[in-house]
């Protein structure tokens, strides 16, 4: 070997001793170790934009990476997560009937599935720069909560909670719910949905106020742009993997959307279906404002109807609305009415209560220690929206939009779903599939 090559090799060895470089374990075509890749993707999932993630990684994590590269990694790993989810869903859906539920070491006492839809703006991909054909897409979001609750011997909360008897609060709450339905839920609810046990009295202790309300011990979530027909088995596969079908008490909570209950009947038939009480408050408050012009009268009417719903007497409210419908007039068949037409509004409220009356037996749910509001579902939609929604955010329709939802769902769920996937993905050096097979020697 020439002398200069010997000197060069010696210099490199000395440099390696005094100026060691950080080890890099390549997972794929990128030079990132599992730890670094997890940091990059986690920051990308919790910050508001890839540019913000780039700055945070550089300043705090001392990781130099461009926003474009972060976007590429999110698309790559997010699509892998979606593919893995779809494979697990297919395995579950194709199991021979009757399916044997997955068991866990400690069967849950109470599990609750919360379901709600959201919105995100997408664009047509591969159309060049700028935004092409922007449009809203509905996201399906499901929360899976392993909970702890008591089973009281008698009705734990017979009276309508104080928060629902506060006129200013109810007005603000209803306005917030209505804003979520307009413009693709672009306006976020600016008031926290109440716990049904909240009270304005300072004398009640927190322990007494929340004694019957279920407490979340562990939660995970699933989010997707899929249709409701595709999303139902995704939800069932996730619930089964957590041992939900072996729980002693099971609840499925949602608003009045028809596909909520189609999913519940098809994939969660032994879960107790519960229509969110907060949405019932919205409907009866809207009806009271429709039939009464004066504020005192409409508030008294609302309190009467809300109390009846809280006590499970939905039939009384439906009967009262029938009387008001006959006074105001029945919507003519085939005639298109405005949303503010009193005839249409009373008809809509009556239809909602009639369709969901069998899922509004709130006294029974409270005695069983089950949740009665979908506030956790609204919270989940809000958490997803914090990452995927904004005035300048447009996601490519299809796999790219699906990828960011998978990443966001992974980072806001309890546990270490994202880290486990990164360390065990099929192309990871830590995966058994990538380890060399043991040598077989002949005897």
Secondary structure by P-SEA (a helix, b strand, c coil): ccaaaaaaaaaaaaaaaacccccccccccccccaaaaaaaaaaaaccccaaaaaaaaaacccccccaaaaaaaaaaaaaaaaaaaaaaaaaaaacccccccccccccccbbbbbbbcbbbbbccccccccccbbbbbbbbbbbbbbccccccccccccccccccccaaaaaaaaaaaaaaacccccccccccccccccccccccccccccccbbbbcccccccccccaaaaaaaaaaaaaaaccccccbbbbbbcccaaaaaaaaaccccccccccaaaaaaaaaaaaaaacccaaaaaaaaaaaaaaaaacaaaaaaaaaaaaaaaacccccccccccccaaaaaaaaaaaaaacccccaaaaaaaacccccaaaaaaaaaaaaaccccccccccccaaaaaaaaaaaaaaccccaaaaaaacccccccccccccccccccc
